[in-house]
Amino acid sequence: MPGENLTRAEAQERASLVQTESYDIALDLTTGAEVFRSTSTVVFTATPGASTFIDAITRTVHSVTLNGAELDAAAIADGTRIQLDGLAERNELTVVADHEYTNTGEGLHRFVDPVDGEVYLYSQFEVPDSRRVFAVFEQPDLKATFRFAVTAPQSWVVVSNSPVESRTENGEAATTVFTTTKRISSYITAIVAGPYQSVHSELQSSDGRTIPLGIFARASLFEYLDADYIFDITRKGFTYFESKFGVAYPFEKYDQLFVPEFNAGAMENAGAVTFTETYVFRSKVTDAIKERRVVTILHELAHMWFGDLVTMKWWNDLWLNESFAEWASTIATAEATEWHEAWTTFQAMEKSWAYRQDQLPSTHPVVATINDLEDVQVNFDGITYAKGGSVLKQLVAWVGQDAFFAGVSAYFRKHAWGNTELRDLLVELEAASGRELTTWSEKWLETAGVNTLRPELAVDDRGVITSFAVLQSAAADYRTIRPHRMAIGFYDLVDGALTRTHRLELDVDGERTDVPELVGRSRPALILLNDDDLAYAKIRLDEASLAVAIEHLAAIESPLARAIVWGAVWDATRDAEAAPRDYVRLVLNNIATETESTTIRTTLTQLTTVARLYVDPSRRDATIAEVADALWALAQGADAGSDAQFQFVKFFANMAATPAHGEILAGLRDGSITLEGLSVDTDLEWELLEGLALVGAITPGDIDAALAKDNTSNGQQAAARANAAFLDAASKSAVVEHLLTDDSVPNAIVRMTTMGFQHVNDPSSLEGLVGRYFDALTGIWTSRSYKIAEYLILGLYPAPLASLRLVDATRAWLDANPDQPAALRRMVSENLAGVERALAAQERDRA
C-alpha cells in the first residue's frame, strides 16, 4: 500500500496543469493467469512545459511514448506512477504495461469457479483502482471519454459501459470493441469478462430512446437468477427517477451483473452495474434480504444521475453521490414498489448504523475533510451513507418534496457530465425552495455528532399535562445544537393496541423547546418524540413511556413507530443509560409479533451484542443460554413457514451455547427434529453447522464432508466461517496465523473467516492473541491491499474480550504509533471505542 496514496493537494495541482480529453484502452486477457497486457492511449491538454504524473499500478511497464517520442520506462515508472516532463499544449501518451489480476476485489478481480473451473473477471475501480488496469489520471474531476477494446477467449462474454461496436474473432480469441462513452470519471468505468450467462430485455426512456437491459451471472448460479423480478424493479426505478428528476436516463444501456467475491453490495459503473452474488438466491433468504436487494438495485440506478452524470469534484463531497442515492433509493422503494415500509427499514437499519458511526471518535461531518485517498477509503461509512440520507430526509420535510426534486432536476441539467461541490447543489435547492440553506448546511452537513432529544413534562393529579418541553443535548466533543423538524406522537391502549391518538409536528431548536400545544392534554400511555422519523437525532423515552414500551411494544400498531421505540431503547442501552438486562427483556417479550423483517433482523443482531458484550460478564453465560432457549421457543411458536420462524432458527443457531442446543441443531440438520414450514436447505444447513462448531458438537471433518457436498464458492466461504468458529484457543490461533501469513487467500474467504473468528460465546480463547494482533498491525497495513487490510484489522481484533486489558493494549499501541497512517489509526481507535462502550454498558448492568 505505501506509495499508492494520492493527496488532495497533488490532485489539485495536477488538475491545474492537465485537462483530459480521451482514453483509448486495449486490454489483452489471454496472456495467462497472473497478468494481462494493457495499452493505454491518453489525449490531454496541459500547461506547456509542465511536469506531472499519470497513475499506473503495474508489474512491468514495457513502453511509454509521449507525443511520438519513446521515453525511458525504467527511469520514469516506479510501479505506481509514471513521471511526465516537458508537456506540450496538446499531448498524446501511450503506455504499454502488464498489470496483475487480483483476488482482493480491487482492480481486475480473477475468480475460478470451483464448480466447473471456469474463469470470471470483473473490475472494481472505486476509489483509486482503475490504475490497476490502465494508465490514468486517477481523480474524479479529470473526466474524459473512454473507448475499450478487449481481447479475450472466444467463448467469453465481455461487457463494458457502452454497447458493443464490433467483435472480431481470431482463432481461440475474440476482440470486442465498445463505443466511446460520454465524459465520465475513471472510477465508474468497467470491464466484466468470462463465460457469464445473461438474459435481456428493454424499456423506453422518457425521451423516447430504447434502453437495452441485461442481467448477467455465472453459469453455475444462473438457474437461481430471478431475472423477471429484477427487470420489474428496474423498470419501476426508471419510471420513478426519470419522472422525479426530470432528466432522462443519461446512458445508452443498463446492464446489471452479479459477480463473485464482491466486497460491497454493488457498484454504480455507468451502464454496467456490478452486484454481489449474495443477491442471487440459491436458498431461502429473509424478507429483509429481499427488500435490501430492491433498495440496492434502486440505489445503483439513482447513481446514474447522482455520481455518474454529475460527479463530485473531490472525495470530500462523496456524500453528493452516496447520501443522495441512499435517500432516493429508499423513497423510490417506498413509493414505487411493494416494499411500502421502506422508511421503517431505513429507521431500523440505516439510522442505527448512522447513530453508531456518529458516536465514534472518528466521526466526521457529512461533508468530510479528505486529505488523501486513504482518508476516503475509510469514509464509506454510516455518516456518508446513512446520516447523509437521514439529513436529506429532514431537508425534504423542511423545504417540501416538490421543491426538493425541482432543485435536484435543475442541478442535473446545469452540471450534466461535469463535477460539482456542495455549494453547487445548495444554489439550486435555494432557488427552487426559496429558503436560505447556508445556515442549515453549516449545522447539518459541516459539523459532526448526533443530538439527543428527550421529553420533559409535568402532570397534575388528574393526569393532565401542565408543562411539556423537548430538551436537546449534544456530545461533549461535538457541541452543535441543531434545528429539527419533527413530530411528537401520543399513544394509548385502545382495544389492546397502542394506537396514536394525537400527533403534533413542530420545529425544535435550542437546548429547550417549550411545547405549549400539549399543555392541557391528558398524559398518554406512551409519548414518542420524532414520530414518523423525520429528524436525525437519538431520542429518549420518559420513564413511564419506557415501562409501557417494555411491556407493550408489540402492541404498537405502526411498524415505523415500533422501529423508533426499538431504536430508542437500543440507543439508551448502548449509551449505558438503560440496563442491558432490560433490553434483553424488551426483545424477548416483544419480538414474537414483530411484522417487519428488517426490524427483526436488526433487533436480534443487537440482542446478540447485548448478550455477549454488554451484560455483566458474571451473568453472560446465563444470558446467552436464556436468549438461545427463548429463540428456540419463539421458532417453535412462530407461524409455519414464516419469515419470523426462519429468522428465529437462524439466530438460535448463532446463539447456541449448550449441549442441549447442539442436540437441537443436529436434529434439525439430520431431520429428526422438524418445524412445520421450515426447510433446511443448503445455506441454512451451513448456519446449523456453524452453530454446532460453536458448541463443539462437530469436528473439522464434518465441515470437510459438508464442503464435499457443496464445493461451490458459497460453500467454500461458509466452510471457512464455520471452521473459524471452533471455540478452542488452538483453533482461534490457527485462524490468525493462516490469515496473517498466507496472502493468497481471496477477499471473500478472508472476510468470512474473520466473521467466524469473532463468533464466540466464551471469549477466553482469544486472550492469548492480543499481543499477536498488535504486533501484526503495521505489517498488515504495509503489505496488503486496502480492503484485505481492513478485513484483518477489524476482523481479527479480539473485541469479544471486552476487557480492561484489551483497552490498555489498544491505547498502548495508539500511544506508541502516533505517526502511523491516519486511516490505520482510525480503524484501531474505532475498535477501542467499541470495547470502551461495552465496558460502560457492563458497569450499568451491574448497577
Secondary structure as GFF3:
##gff-version 3
##sequence-region A 1 847
A	DSSP	alpha_helix	8	17	.	.	.	ID=ss1
A	DSSP	beta_strand	18	28	.	.	.	ID=ss2
A	DSSP	beta_strand	35	46	.	.	.	ID=ss3
A	DSSP	beta_strand	52	55	.	.	.	ID=ss4
A	DSSP	beta_strand	60	66	.	.	.	ID=ss5
A	DSSP	beta_strand	69	71	.	.	.	ID=ss6
A	DSSP	alpha_helix	73	76	.	.	.	ID=ss7
A	DSSP	beta_strand	81	84	.	.	.	ID=ss8
A	DSSP	beta_strand	90	100	.	.	.	ID=ss9
A	DSSP	beta_strand	107	112	.	.	.	ID=ss10
A	DSSP	beta_strand	119	124	.	.	.	ID=ss11
A	DSSP	three_ten_helix	130	132	.	.	.	ID=ss12
A	DSSP	beta_strand	145	153	.	.	.	ID=ss13
A	DSSP	beta_strand	157	160	.	.	.	ID=ss14
A	DSSP	beta_strand	164	170	.	.	.	ID=ss15
A	DSSP	beta_strand	173	178	.	.	.	ID=ss16
A	DSSP	three_ten_helix	186	188	.	.	.	ID=ss17
A	DSSP	beta_strand	191	194	.	.	.	ID=ss18
A	DSSP	beta_strand	197	204	.	.	.	ID=ss19
A	DSSP	beta_strand	210	217	.	.	.	ID=ss20
A	DSSP	three_ten_helix	222	224	.	.	.	ID=ss21
A	DSSP	alpha_helix	227	245	.	.	.	ID=ss22
A	DSSP	beta_strand	254	259	.	.	.	ID=ss23
A	DSSP	beta_strand	266	267	.	.	.	ID=ss24
A	DSSP	beta_strand	272	276	.	.	.	ID=ss25
A	DSSP	three_ten_helix	277	279	.	.	.	ID=ss26
A	DSSP	alpha_helix	287	303	.	.	.	ID=ss27
A	DSSP	beta_strand	311	312	.	.	.	ID=ss28
A	DSSP	three_ten_helix	315	317	.	.	.	ID=ss29
A	DSSP	alpha_helix	319	336	.	.	.	ID=ss30
A	DSSP	alpha_helix	342	345	.	.	.	ID=ss31
A	DSSP	pi_helix	346	351	.	.	.	ID=ss32
A	DSSP	alpha_helix	352	357	.	.	.	ID=ss33
A	DSSP	alpha_helix	373	377	.	.	.	ID=ss34
A	DSSP	pi_helix	383	387	.	.	.	ID=ss35
A	DSSP	alpha_helix	388	399	.	.	.	ID=ss36
A	DSSP	alpha_helix	401	415	.	.	.	ID=ss37
A	DSSP	beta_strand	419	420	.	.	.	ID=ss38
A	DSSP	alpha_helix	422	433	.	.	.	ID=ss39
A	DSSP	alpha_helix	438	444	.	.	.	ID=ss40
A	DSSP	beta_strand	452	459	.	.	.	ID=ss41
A	DSSP	beta_strand	465	473	.	.	.	ID=ss42
A	DSSP	beta_strand	484	494	.	.	.	ID=ss43
A	DSSP	beta_strand	497	508	.	.	.	ID=ss44
A	DSSP	beta_strand	512	514	.	.	.	ID=ss45
A	DSSP	three_ten_helix	516	518	.	.	.	ID=ss46
A	DSSP	beta_strand	526	529	.	.	.	ID=ss47
A	DSSP	three_ten_helix	531	533	.	.	.	ID=ss48
A	DSSP	beta_strand	538	539	.	.	.	ID=ss49
A	DSSP	alpha_helix	543	552	.	.	.	ID=ss50
A	DSSP	three_ten_helix	553	555	.	.	.	ID=ss51
A	DSSP	alpha_helix	559	574	.	.	.	ID=ss52
A	DSSP	alpha_helix	580	590	.	.	.	ID=ss53
A	DSSP	three_ten_helix	591	593	.	.	.	ID=ss54
A	DSSP	alpha_helix	597	609	.	.	.	ID=ss55
A	DSSP	pi_helix	610	614	.	.	.	ID=ss56
A	DSSP	three_ten_helix	617	619	.	.	.	ID=ss57
A	DSSP	alpha_helix	620	637	.	.	.	ID=ss58
A	DSSP	alpha_helix	643	655	.	.	.	ID=ss59
A	DSSP	alpha_helix	659	670	.	.	.	ID=ss60
A	DSSP	alpha_helix	682	694	.	.	.	ID=ss61
A	DSSP	alpha_helix	700	709	.	.	.	ID=ss62
A	DSSP	alpha_helix	713	724	.	.	.	ID=ss63
A	DSSP	alpha_helix	729	741	.	.	.	ID=ss64
A	DSSP	alpha_helix	747	758	.	.	.	ID=ss65
A	DSSP	three_ten_helix	763	769	.	.	.	ID=ss66
A	DSSP	alpha_helix	770	783	.	.	.	ID=ss67
A	DSSP	alpha_helix	786	795	.	.	.	ID=ss68
A	DSSP	three_ten_helix	799	801	.	.	.	ID=ss69
A	DSSP	alpha_helix	804	816	.	.	.	ID=ss70
A	DSSP	alpha_helix	822	846	.	.	.	ID=ss71
###
